[in-house]
Amino acid sequence: MIEDHVSALLTALRDKGLTVHDGAVPTGAKAPYAVLYFDGGIRSPESLSDDHQERAEFDGEVYSVGITPQQARWVQSRILSVVGSQLPVTGRSTIVRHVFSDRVQRDTDNPLQVMFQGRDGLTLVSLKG
């Protein structure tokens, strides 16, 4: 179930003109881009005896990466443009919620290339139907 939801989000973000990497950035990737990380989700049946996974929530983080702060903020704006959107997941009604945002700041992990990044938390809320 998680793969269908993450694939739908990846498609929605790519449709906004973003380069999006799922969990890992390939060597030589050119900024600006986004990196998506998601958990396995929490599923809640309507009753304790029902195992049909009526409701599922998937929490994730999306990093906005750019060579300049402006590039990173542009990526962040594209990510936030999908908040409130319905994602096309077969047999589900799925909406994107925004749960937190970190400011864009300098990333010093790579001493060979100065980069800037921001981070946003998204939750995919999915209902059977």
WOSUL-V486787 format. One record per backbone hydrogen bond with DSSP energy under -1.0 kcal/mol. NH is the residue of the N-H (numbers start at 1). CO is the residue of the C=O. E is the energy in kcal/mol with one decimal. If there is no record, write none. Layout:
nh={NH:NH}
co={CO:CO}
e={E:E}
This chain:
nh={5:6:7:8:9:10:11:12:13:14:15:16:17:18:21:23:23:29:33:34:35:36:37:39:42:44:50:55:56:57:58:60:61:62:63:64:65:66:72:73:74:75:76:77:78:79:80:82:83:84:85:87:89:92:93:95:96:97:99:100:102:105:107:113:115:116:117:118:120:121:122:123:124:125:126:127:128:129}
co={1:2:3:4:5:6:7:8:9:10:11:13:14:13:34:21:36:26:65:19:63:21:61:59:57:55:47:44:126:42:124:122:37:120:35:118:33:116:68:69:70:71:72:73:74:75:76:79:80:96:82:94:87:89:127:125:85:123:121:121:119:117:115:110:107:66:105:64:62:100:60:97:58:95:56:93:54:91}
e={-1.5:-2.8:-2.6:-1.8:-2.1:-3.0:-2.3:-2.2:-2.6:-2.6:-2.3:-1.1:-1.9:-1.4:-2.8:-1.1:-1.4:-1.8:-1.9:-2.5:-1.8:-2.9:-2.6:-2.5:-2.5:-3.1:-1.4:-1.7:-2.7:-2.3:-2.0:-2.7:-2.6:-2.6:-2.8:-2.3:-2.9:-2.5:-2.0:-2.5:-2.1:-2.3:-2.4:-2.4:-1.8:-2.3:-2.6:-1.6:-1.2:-3.1:-2.3:-2.7:-1.4:-2.3:-2.7:-2.4:-1.7:-2.9:-2.8:-1.0:-3.3:-2.6:-3.1:-1.2:-1.1:-3.0:-2.8:-1.7:-2.2:-2.4:-2.2:-2.5:-2.7:-2.5:-3.2:-2.5:-3.0:-2.5}
